[in-house]
Amino acid sequence: MRTQVAIIGAGPSGLLLGQLLHKAGIDNVILERQTGDYVLGRIRAGILEQGTVDLMDEAGVGQRLHHDGIVHHHIELVFRGERHPIPIDDLTGGKVVTAYGQTELTRDLMDARRAAGLPTIYEAADVSLHGIDGDRPVVRWRQGGEARELSCDFVAGCDGFHGVSRATVKDKVTEYEKVYPFGWLGVLADTPPVSPHAIVYGNNERGFSLCSMRSLTRSRYYVQCPLDDKVEAWSDQRFWDELRRRLDPELAERIVTGPSIEKSIAPLRSFVAEPMRFGRLFLAGDAAHIVPPTGAKGLNLAASDVKYLSSALIEHYRERSQAGIEHYSDHALHRVWKAARFSWWLTTLMHRFPDTGAFGQRLQDAELEYLVKSRAASTVLAENYVGLPL
């Protein structure tokens, strides 16, 4: 087999890259080690920056997003038992974010790829990359017990934190990492969201909380918990009771409870790998960086990587220019580090850390108060939340 671009990973970044390249007339094949149903079963983020929405439109797959997505014009911060709105649209000249589940976004991209008859190879086992330092890379894998091979011009590593792409160049990568001393216990429930047009962040002496949504009938809630907590120790009733304790009284009263359809504990980390290009191999999305979900940047960063990468590859094939390819890593990392800083800052601001101490806690209280009372400080939050320019 031969193609122009081999894409490793059929998650949102790989699928979006494939769709953008297809629209530009560039052949591509996607290889995925899991099944399509497994990929669709992943429960992930659902807050899209305007730039990500625009990119879905550019790829020709934004119709359902615009119909079903819920636009958020503000976010709310809860601390000391009171709720404070941050009008992100007003502070950013009309920019907003849109609640649209990653599962739905992935489904839209899968449907578009299938309708176009584009090749996606699922259950590709033992994938390995070869010749990325030359001009004819090769991807090898096994399927149904048989060895397969795909030659290509470029390889896009969109296969996540544990994928083969970064592992292939691990000895050439500089890794930066911060692991946070707590996790998030998350619950997905088919209940109406407590705040249908805003995301609510809570800072409480019992810990952080987050109220978000996937649709007007499906909610996603989180509470900060110790890393060694077990999901089995959290009944639905215990979760709902704990969430209410961490919100202001009026909001706590409005929560509609119901049985959880998914419950899990996720650790939090910040991680960046540099560079993001190695000859003919490019890293994108979680293969190159992880941010804590506090700032809703993971999926959006993957989308911005894909924008830079697709533009570079389109420029290469249309204009025979190497400029975009040569500068891909630098361009992507400039935005990655800004998003990593914002995600770290919001995590630090809204969570309770075990070693904060009384002095640190008073500083956190002062920063929260300043943030909600200063238009300048609120604007910094809003500009980062809706997404910095590409």
N, C-alpha and C positions, 0 to 999 in steps of 0.2 A: 504494500500500500504506500501511497505517497500523498502528501498534502502540503499546503504552504505553511500553515500554523497548526502545530499539535498543542492542544489545550489539555492539561492534566487537571481533572476535577470538574464535576458537573454541578457544583453549587452555584449560588447566584453570580459570583464573579466570573467563573468559567463560562456559564451560559450567556451572561450579558456580553462578554468579550466575543463569544462566538457569533452572537446575533449582530453586533456592530460590524464585525469583519464581513459577515455575509452580506449585509446591506451595502458594503463597499466593494463587493465582488471578490473578496479574498477567501479562498478555500480554507476550511478548517475542520479538524476532527477532534472530538472530545472523548477522553478516556476517563472512566470513573470506576473505582474499585468496588463500590457498593451498588445495590440495585436502585432503580429509579424510585421505587416506593420508599426505600430507606431514606433517600435524599429528601423526599417530600415529607417524611415523618419527623424531620428535625424541627424542634421548637426553638425559634430564635427571635431576634429583635424585630421590631415592627415600626420604627419611627424613621421616616425618610426625610432627608434634607431636600430643599428645592432643587439643588443640583442633581440629586439622584432621580427625582421625578422627571426632570428635563432629559436626563440620559435615557430613561425608559421610553420617553416620547421619541427621542432620536432613534432608538432601536425599533420603533414601531410597535411597542407592546404596552403602551400606557393607557389603553382604553378602559380596561376594567379597574385599574388603579384609580383613575379619575372618577369612575362611577361609584366604587365601593369605599375608596379611601376616605378617612375622616380628617379634615384639616384642623390643625390646632393653631390658634392665634396667640396663645399664651401658655405659660407653665405656672405652677403654684409651688411655693415653698412653705412648709409647715415647721415652725419651731416655737418653743415656749408655749405650746398649745394654741397658737394663732396661725392663720393662713394668709399668705401674702402673694398676690398675683404679680407676675412679671409679663407685661404685654410685649411679647417678642415681635409681633408685627409692627406695632407702633415704634418700637425702638430700632428697627432695622429697615425702615422705609417700605414696609408691607410684606416682608419675607415671612414665610410660615414653614411649619413641618407638617407631614402627613402621616397618620397612623394607617399602616397597611402591612399585614403580617408577612414576614419573610417567606413563609410557606406559600402564600398566594403569589408573591412576586416570582418565586421559583417556578410555580405552576404555569404562570403566564409565559415565562421564557421557555419552559419545556414544550408547551403547546405550540409556540411559534416555531421552535426548532423542528418539531415533528411535522408541522404543516408544510414547512419548506423542504422537507425530505433531507435534512442535514444529518450526517452520521454522528451518533453518540454510542460509544461502546461501553456498556455497563458490565459489571463483574469482571473487570480487567485485573487479573491477579499478578503479583510480582512485577509490577511496572518498574522499569529501569531506564535511565537516560544515558545516552552515549554520544560522544562527539560534539558536545555543546561548545567546545573551544574552536571547532572548525567551521566549515561553511555548509555541512550536510549532517545535521544532528539526526539521530535515530532513537526512536522509542521502542522498547521491547516489553512484551508482557505475555502472560499465558491466559488462555481462555478455553474452557472445556478440556483441559489437559494438553492443549496444543500450543506451541510457541508461535507468537505473532510478532510482526515488525512493521513499524511505520517510519518512513523517512520524511523529512520536512525541512523547511528553511529556518524555522524558529520554534521554540518550545515556551509556552506560557504556563508557569507553575501556579495554578489556582487551587491547589489541593490541601490547603489548610495547614494548621500548626504541626500536625503529625504526618504530613505527606512526604512523598519521596523527593519532591523538588528541592526543598531547602536541605534535606538530608544529603542529597547528591553533592552539594557544595559546602557542606558544614565546615570543612577545614579552611574555607576562604571567607567565612562569615564572621563578622563581629556582632555579638549578641548583647543587648542591654535588657535587663529584666528587673522588675520590682514585684514581689509577691506580697499581697495584702493579708493581714492577720485575721481575716474573717471571710465568710462566704455569703451568698444570697440564697435564701430559701424561696423558690418561686412556685406559684400556683396559677394554673390556667383553669378558668371556670366559665361555663356558659351562663353568665349572668351579666346584666347591663353594667357598664362601668360607673363607678361612683362619680366621676366627672367626665362627661361625654366629649368635652371639647378642650380638655387640658390634661397635662401630665402632672401628677402631684408628687413632690419629693418631700419626705419627712425626716427631720432631725429631732430625735427624742432621747431622753436619758436611757431608754431601753434599747436604743439603736435606730438605725436607718430604716425607712420604709419607702416604697414606691408604688403608686397606683397608676397603671397604664391600661391600654386596651388594644384589642385586635379588630374589633368592630363594635357596633352598638349593641350587640348581644353576647360578645365574648370579651372577658376581662383578663388582664395579667397583673398579678400583685406579687410584691417581694417584701421580705423582711430580712434585715441583717441577722446573721447567726454565727456561732462559733464554727470553725472549720471541721471540728470533730463531731458536729451534730449528725444525727442519722434521720433520714426522711421518715423512717418507720416510727420515730418518736413524735412525729408531728401529725396528729389527727387533723382532719379538716376543721373541727371545732376549735382546737387549740390555735390553729393558724388564724382563723377569723378573729378570735378573741385578742390575739397578740397584735394583729394589724390595727384593730380599733384602738388599742391602748396607745399606739404611736401616732395617731392623728388628732386633729382638733375635734372637739365634741360634735360640732355640727356635721362634719364630714363623716365621722365615725357612725353617726346615726343613720346616714344615707346609704351605707354599704349594704348591697343585696348579696346575701351569701348563697352558696349552693355547693354541690359535690364537685370536687376537683376532678378534672379530666387529665391533668398532668401535674406532677409535683416532683421537684428535684432541687438539689443543692449544688450551686456552682461556685467554685473558688474564683477569686478575682486576681488578675495580674496585669501588669503593663509589660510589654515585650516588643522590642524592635530589632530587626536584623538588617545590617548594612553590609554591602550595598544590596540593591534589588535587581541587579543585572550581572550576569556572568557569561560573557560571550553571546551565545545565541539563546540563553535561558534567561527568562524574566520571572521574577517572583511578584505575585499580586495577592492582595487580601491577607487572610490569616496566615498564609505561608510566610509572610514577611513581618507581620505585626499583630499584636493583640492589645486591646485597650479594655479597661474595666467598663462594663455596660452603663455605668452611671451617666455618661454623656451621650449615649445613643450614637456612637461613632463607628462601631465595628463594620456594619454593612455599608455605611456611607463612605468610609475610607476605602473599602474594597471597590466601590463604584468609582471613586476618583482615580484609584490606580488604573482601573480598566479604561477610563477616559484617556489618561495619559498614554497608556500602552496602545490602545486602538488607534489613537491619532498618530503615534510614532510609526506603527506598522503600515497604516494607510499612506502616510507620507513616503515611506520607503518604497512601497509598490507603485504609487502613482508618480512620484517625482524622482525616484532613485536617490533620495536623500537619506543620509545616516544621522542627521541632526537630532531628530526626535528619539531615535534609538540610543544615541550616545548620551543624551541628557535625561533619559527616562528615570533612572534611579534618583538623580539629584532632585528633579521636579517632584517626584512622588514623596521622597523623604522630607522635603520642606513642609509639605502639608501633613504628613504622618506625625512629625514631631510636634507640630502645633496642636493637633488633635490629641496626641498623647499627653501633652501638658494640660490641656483643658480637662480631659477625663481624669487625670490625677488630681487636679485642683478641685473639681466638683466632688470627687470621691472623698478627698481629705476634708472638705467643707461640711459634707452632709453625714458622714459616718462617725461613730464613736470608736476611738482607738483605745486599746487596753493600756497603753503607756502615756496617754495624753496628760494626765495629772490635772490638778486644779488650775494651774496657770494656763496650760494649753486650752482647757475648756473655756476659760474666760475669753481667751483670744478668739476662739471659734465663735462664741456668742457675739463678740464685738464685730467680727467680720460679717456674720449673717445680718446683723442689724444695719451695718453700713451698706451692705449690698442692696437691701430692699428699700432703703431710704435715699440712696444716691442714684440719680438717673444715669450718671456716667458709669458707675459700677454695674448697674443693671444692664446697660447697653453692652458692656464687655461680655457679660453672660449671654445676652440675647444673640449677639453677633456670632459667637462661637457655637451656640446651640443650633442656629439655623444653617450653619456651615460657612466657613470662610471661602472666599472666591478661589476658583481653580487657578 
